[in-house]
Amino acid sequence: MEIWLLNHFSTLTLFVLICGGVVSVAVAGTLVVRRRLPSVTAGKYNEMIGVVLGMYAAIYGIILAFVVVAEWEGLDQAGTNVAAEASQTAEVLREASAFPPEQQHQVNAAMGAYVRAVVDKQWPLMRAGAPDPNITNPEVASLYKAFQSYEPKTEAQKAYYAQSVSTLADIASARRTRLAQADQQLPVLLTILVYGGALVMIPLTFLYGIEGLRPQLMFVVAVAGLVGVSLLLCLTLDRPFAGDLAVSPQPFKEGVLAQFWR
């Protein structure tokens, strides 16, 4: 569900839907409680509700902060890993320039096929939250075959060959990490705590009685808005390859790798 929301609605639209929805529910709930439970409006239970609300808000705030920081770090790590994979891919191309023309052409062709497969075939699946490593397996096999079929002769070729093979292993490692990151999401327990906590937090504000309607609505809307923005952050940061904040495949189209997109 969250993948569908992230890929079909902009962040601004999600902001309106989530924050607007939470605030609307909070306002409606406040009006209903003021009409049905006059004793609450009079502040009869404020002392008890104030303690419970303060304690719950502190615990819920810590959970939200932990989730948002963890998701932001995951998004940042995914971007760093993609940039590293693209950089290592470009490095192999540069190192292959020391090979004979025929072998260099073979490496370039295999690497070009891999880069195009990553962006054109694998990225849409990652964006949909269903990464499939098998999609690029043929291109990876061809890339390894290009090196396995070559036997360097000069010392310079041997040095560059060894470095290229080492870098190729780094690319394979970065690829595995990228696919794993594309499949990551908030654990079920934390998801329940984040969204279930909001379902408890908002109704608690209805029970904190303030005599004037306007001040109470300001209080409830402020809390609901903060919760709504927090939920929006948790949603948009949860999937590093989906939504407006998604990690872009642009590093695979820049620098030396730009030759494969002309």
C-alpha positions, 0 to 999 in steps of 0.5 A: 500500500505504501509503495503504491502511495509513494509512486502515485502521489507527490510528496505535496499531495501526500502531505495534504492527504495525511496531515489534512486527514489527521487534522480533520479527524482531530477537529471533528473528534474535538467538536463531538467530545465538546458536544457529548461530554460537557464535563470534559470541556470544563476541565474536570479530568485535565490533571489526569489527562495532562499526566497521561498525555505528557507521558505518552507524548514523550514515549511516542516522540522518542519512537518517532525520532528513532524511526525518522533518524533510522530511515534517513540514515537508510536513505543516505546509505542507499544513495551513497552505495549507488554512487559508489557502484556507479563510480566503481563501474566507471573505474573498470572502464578506465582501467580497461583502457590499458587492454588491447582494443579488442578486449577493451571493446568487449569489456565496454560492451559488457559494462554498457549492457550491465549499466543499461540493464540496471537502469532500464530493467532493475530500477523500475522493480526496485521502485516497486519494492520488488527487486529481482537480482535475476534480471541483471544476472545475464549481464553480470555473467557476460561482464565476468566472462569478458575478464575470464577470457582475457589473459594479460601479457605485459606487466602494465596489463597484469596490474590493471587486470588485477585491479579491474577484477578487484573492482568488479568484486566491489561492484558485485558487493555494491549490487547486492547491497543495493538490492537488499536496500531496495527491499528494506522497510520498517519492521512490523512492530515499529510500524504498529507503534508509529501508526497505532500510536497516532491512533491513541495520541490524537484522541487523548487530546480530545479529552484535555478540556479547554473552556474556549473552543478556539484555544482548544482547536488550536491545541488539538490542531497543533498536536495533530499537525505535528503527528501528521508530519511525522507520519508523512516523514515515516512514510516517505523515508521508509522506501529509499527507491520509491517516491519523490525522495527516492534514490536516483539512477542518475550516477549511472548516466554521468561521467564515463558512463554517459557514453552508454546513453547517447 
